[in-house]
Amino acid sequence: MESRGSVPARPVWYEGVWRFTAPATDVSVPQARHAVRDLLERQGVPVDEDIAQGLLLIVSELATNAVKHAALLSPELAVEVAVGAEWIRVSVEDNHPYRPTALETDYAQTGGRGLLLVREITREAGGTCDVEHTAGGGKVIWAALPLRTRL
C-alpha cells in the first residue's frame, strides 16, 4: 500500500535516462537536437509543446557551445536526457576544464548570448540550470524543466 507523499512503486512508462556521445563538430549540433526530439516522441514523453521547443533550443545552444569553445580539449561531447514523472533534464558534457560564464547582454555583439538564452528559457519554464565539474576534470551544463507549462 502506498502512503501519501511517497514515491510511486513503479516508474511511469516514459521515465528513464538516455546518453549518447558525438564528435565535437558542427554537424553534431542538429544531430543532438534531432536525437532528443526523436527520443521524446519514441518514449511518448507527455511534454508540452512550448517546453519541448525550449528544451530543443537549449540542447542546440549547449551543444554549439561545446563545439565552439571546448572542441580543442574535448573532441567528443555527451548529451544526456533524464525524464522523471514531472520533469525533464538535458545536459551536455565535455572534457574542457573551464566553466563558461554568461556574458552581460551587449546588443552590439552578434554572439556570446547562448547561456543567457538557456537561463532565460529555463527560468520562464519554471526550471533550473547550472554548470558542474565532472570527476574527469571537464564540465556538464544542464537544464531541468517541468513537463508541463506553468499556469
N, C-alpha and C positions, 0 to 999 in steps of 0.2 A: 504494500500500500504506500502511496506517495503522500507525504505531508506537504502542507502549504509552504511555499518558498523553497522547496527542494528542487534539485536538478532532475529533469525527466529521466526515467530509467533507460530509454532508448533515444539515440540521436535522431533528429529529423533527417529524412532521406537525402537532403541536399547538403548536409554538413560534411566537412572534410577539409583536408589541406592538400594542395597540389603545388608542385615546384618543378620548374624547368629552367634550363640554362641555355644561353645563346652567346654567340660571339659578340663582343662589344663593337659592333659595326652598325652603320646607318640602317641597313636592311632589317636588323633585329627589332627596331622600334615598332614598325607596323606589324611585324610578326608577333611581338609580345601583346600588342593591343588586340589583334585578331584571336590569339590563343586564349586570352582572358575572356573575350566576348563569347567565343565558342564554348568554353568551359561552363560559363554561366548558363548558356542555353542548354547544353547537353545534360547538366546536372539538374535543370529545372529550378534554379535558384529564384525564389519569388522576390526579385529586386525591382523597385520602382524604376521606370524609365529614366527619370531625372538623375537618380542615384547611379544607375548603370552608366549613363553618359559621362557623369562626373568621374566615376571610377576609371573609365577607359581613358579619359583625358589625363588623369593622374598617372596611370601606367605609362602613357606616352611621354609625359614630362619627365618622370623619373628615369625611364629607360634612355631618353635623349640625354639627360644629364650624365648618366653613366658612360654613354658613348662619347660625349664631347669632352668630359672632364676627367674620366678615370681610365680610359682605354689604354693609355700608355703603361700604367702599372697594373692594370686589370684587363687582360684580353678577353675575359668572359664575364657576363653578368648573370645573375639568377633572379628570376621572378617567382614570387610565392603568392598564392591566393589561399586564404583561410576563411572558411564560411562557417559561421555559427548560426544558431536558431534565429537571431535577430540582428546580426551584424555581418559585415564582410571586411576583411583586411587584405590589402595588397601591399607587397613590399618589393623593392629592388635592392639587390645586394651586389657590391663589387669589392674588390680587394685593395682599393686605393685607401690609404690611411687617413686622409684629411676629411674632416666634416665640412659639408657645404654650409654656407651662410646665406640666408635670404637677404638679398640686397634691398636697400631702400628703393622705393619706386622712383625712377628717373625717366620721365616720359620722353626725354631726348634720346635715350638708348633704345636700340632695337632688340636687345636681348637681355638676359640676366633676370628675368622675372618669373622663371619657371617654378621655383619653390614658393614664391609669393602666391602664384596661381594655385598651386597644390594646397597651400594653407587656407586660402580663401574658399576654395571648393569644399574642403573638408569642414571648415567652420560653418559654412552655410548649410551643410547637410546635417550638422549636429554631431560630427565625428571628431576624431583627434588624429594628429600625426606627429612623428618625431624621427630623430636620427639616433641610431645606437651603434656603438662599436661592436665588431664581431670578435670572436675568440682568436681568429686568424689575423687580426690587425686591420681588417677592412671596415666597412660600414654597411648598414642596412637602413634604408629610408622607408618608412611605412606610413600608411594612412588607413584608418578603420572608420567605416561609415555604417550607419544603420541601414537595414534593408529597405526600410520604408521612409518616405519623406515625412519630416515633422509637420504636424498640423498647426 
